[in-house]
C-alpha cells in the first residue's frame, strides 16, 4: 500500500474518527471508552500545542486516512518531564498488517527529536498482544505492568508500560 505520512490538520478529523471509533467500539484494543465526534477531533487538532506531534497515514490511491499517531508531553505540571512524550498509535481495523505503523513510527521519532524529546512512553492494554508486539518491534521495551489499572465496563484491565529512548 502506498502511503503518505504527514502532519494532521483539522480537515482530517472525519478520517481520524473513522479509524478511531471502530477501535474504541471493539472494546478490546484501547483504553479509550467513548467514541469521538468529528467536531471534538477537529477542535483537538486546532488546539495542538507546539510540542505536540500528530501524524496521519493517508492511502495514496484515494486520499483516505488509514492510521494516525499522536504524541504529547508526558506532563505539563513540571519541567522535570519535558524530555518525555506519551504516544498513541491507531491503524484502521481493515488495514492492519500492511505497514502503516511501520511508516508512522519513524516520522514521529524524527519529529519528537526535533521538538526536544529524548524518551517516548505509553500504556498498552495487557491483553493487546498485537499492539505490544508492534511497539517492541519499534524499539520500545517493557518497563512495568500496572495491575487492575484501568476499569472498562466494570472490568479491571492490566496495563503494560513501555518506553523507548530516542
C-alpha positions as CSV (number, residue, x, y, z in Angstrom):
1,X,0.0,0.0,0.0
2,X,1.4,3.4,-1.0
3,X,1.1,5.9,1.9
4,X,1.8,9.5,2.6
5,X,2.7,10.4,6.2
6,X,2.0,14.0,7.1
7,X,1.0,16.3,9.9
8,X,-2.7,16.1,10.8
9,X,-4.8,19.1,10.0
10,X,-8.4,19.9,11.1
11,X,-9.8,18.6,7.8
12,X,-8.5,15.2,8.7
13,X,-10.9,15.0,11.7
14,X,-13.6,12.8,10.0
15,X,-10.9,10.4,8.7
16,X,-9.3,10.1,12.1
17,X,-12.6,9.5,13.8
18,X,-13.5,6.8,11.2
19,X,-10.3,5.0,12.2
20,X,-10.5,5.7,15.9
21,X,-14.2,5.0,16.7
22,X,-14.3,1.3,15.4
23,X,-11.2,0.6,17.6
24,X,-12.9,2.1,20.6
25,X,-16.1,0.3,19.9
26,X,-14.2,-3.0,19.6
27,X,-13.7,-2.6,23.4
28,X,-10.6,-4.7,23.5
29,X,-7.8,-2.7,21.8
30,X,-7.6,0.6,23.6
31,X,-8.1,2.3,26.9
32,X,-10.4,4.9,25.4
33,X,-14.0,4.0,26.3
34,X,-16.1,6.6,24.5
35,X,-16.3,7.4,20.7
36,X,-15.2,10.8,19.5
37,X,-17.2,13.3,17.4
38,X,-15.8,14.9,14.3
39,X,-16.2,18.3,15.9
40,X,-14.3,17.2,19.1
41,X,-11.5,15.8,17.0
42,X,-11.3,18.9,14.8
43,X,-11.2,21.1,18.0
44,X,-8.4,18.9,19.4
45,X,-6.3,19.2,16.3
46,X,-6.9,23.0,16.2
47,X,-5.7,23.2,19.8
48,X,-2.5,21.2,19.4
49,X,0.4,22.8,21.3
50,X,3.8,23.4,19.6
51,X,5.4,20.3,21.1
52,X,2.6,18.0,20.1
53,X,3.1,15.6,17.3
54,X,0.2,14.3,15.3
55,X,0.7,12.4,12.0
56,X,-1.8,10.8,9.7
57,X,-1.1,7.9,7.3
58,X,-3.1,8.6,4.1
59,X,-3.6,6.0,1.4
60,X,-2.3,7.4,-1.8
61,X,-4.8,5.8,-4.1
62,X,-7.9,7.5,-2.6
63,X,-6.5,10.0,0.0
64,X,-8.2,8.2,2.9
65,X,-6.8,8.3,6.4
66,X,-5.9,4.7,7.4
67,X,-3.9,5.4,10.6
68,X,-2.6,8.0,12.9
69,X,-0.1,8.5,15.6
70,X,-0.1,11.3,18.2
71,X,2.3,12.3,20.9
72,X,2.1,14.9,23.6
73,X,4.2,15.9,26.6
74,X,4.0,13.4,29.4
75,X,3.3,16.1,32.0
76,X,3.0,19.9,31.9
77,X,2.8,20.5,35.7
78,X,6.6,20.3,36.0
79,X,9.6,20.7,33.7
80,X,11.2,17.6,35.1
81,X,9.4,15.6,32.3
82,X,9.9,18.0,29.4
83,X,12.0,15.4,27.6
84,X,9.3,12.7,27.8
85,X,6.4,12.3,25.4
86,X,3.4,9.9,25.5
87,X,2.5,8.3,22.2
88,X,-0.6,6.6,20.8
89,X,-0.9,4.6,17.6
90,X,-4.1,3.6,15.7
91,X,-4.5,1.8,12.5
92,X,-7.8,1.2,10.6
93,X,-9.1,-2.3,11.6
94,X,-9.4,-3.3,7.9
95,X,-5.9,-2.1,7.0
96,X,-3.8,-3.8,9.7
97,X,-0.6,-5.7,8.9
98,X,0.1,-3.5,5.8
99,X,3.0,-1.5,7.1
100,X,1.1,1.6,8.3
101,X,2.6,1.7,11.8
102,X,6.0,0.9,10.3
103,X,5.7,4.1,8.4
104,X,4.3,6.2,11.2
105,X,6.9,5.4,13.9
106,X,10.0,6.9,12.1
107,X,8.1,10.1,11.2
108,X,7.1,10.5,14.8
109,X,10.5,9.7,16.2
110,X,12.1,12.3,13.9
111,X,9.5,15.0,14.8
112,X,10.0,14.1,18.5
113,X,13.7,14.6,18.3
114,X,13.3,18.0,16.6
115,X,10.9,19.0,19.4
116,X,13.4,18.2,22.1
117,X,12.0,14.8,23.3
118,X,14.5,12.2,24.5
119,X,12.1,9.5,25.6
120,X,8.7,8.2,24.5
121,X,6.4,6.4,26.9
122,X,3.0,4.7,26.6
123,X,0.5,2.4,28.2
124,X,-0.8,-0.7,26.4
125,X,-3.7,-3.0,27.4
126,X,-2.0,-6.2,28.7
127,X,-4.4,-8.2,26.6
128,X,-3.5,-6.4,23.3
129,X,-0.6,-8.6,22.2
130,X,-0.5,-7.2,18.7
131,X,0.0,-3.6,20.0
132,X,2.7,-4.7,22.4
133,X,4.5,-6.6,19.7
134,X,4.3,-3.6,17.3
135,X,5.8,-1.2,19.9
136,X,8.5,-3.7,20.7
137,X,9.4,-4.0,17.0
138,X,9.9,-0.3,17.0
139,X,12.4,-0.3,19.9
140,X,10.1,0.0,22.9
141,X,10.8,-2.1,26.0
142,X,8.5,-3.1,28.8
143,X,9.3,-1.3,32.0
144,X,6.4,-2.4,34.1
145,X,2.9,-3.7,34.5
146,X,0.1,-1.9,36.4
147,X,-2.3,-4.4,37.6
148,X,-6.0,-3.6,37.5
149,X,-5.0,-0.1,36.3
150,X,-8.0,0.6,34.1
151,X,-11.6,-0.1,34.6
152,X,-13.6,-0.5,31.4
153,X,-17.3,-1.5,31.5
154,X,-16.9,-2.6,35.1
155,X,-13.9,-4.9,34.4
156,X,-10.4,-4.2,35.6
157,X,-7.7,-4.3,32.9
158,X,-3.9,-4.6,33.4
159,X,-1.8,-2.2,31.6
160,X,1.8,-2.7,30.3
161,X,4.1,0.3,30.4
162,X,6.6,0.6,27.6
163,X,9.3,3.2,26.8
164,X,11.8,4.0,24.1
165,X,14.8,6.3,24.4
166,X,15.4,8.4,21.4
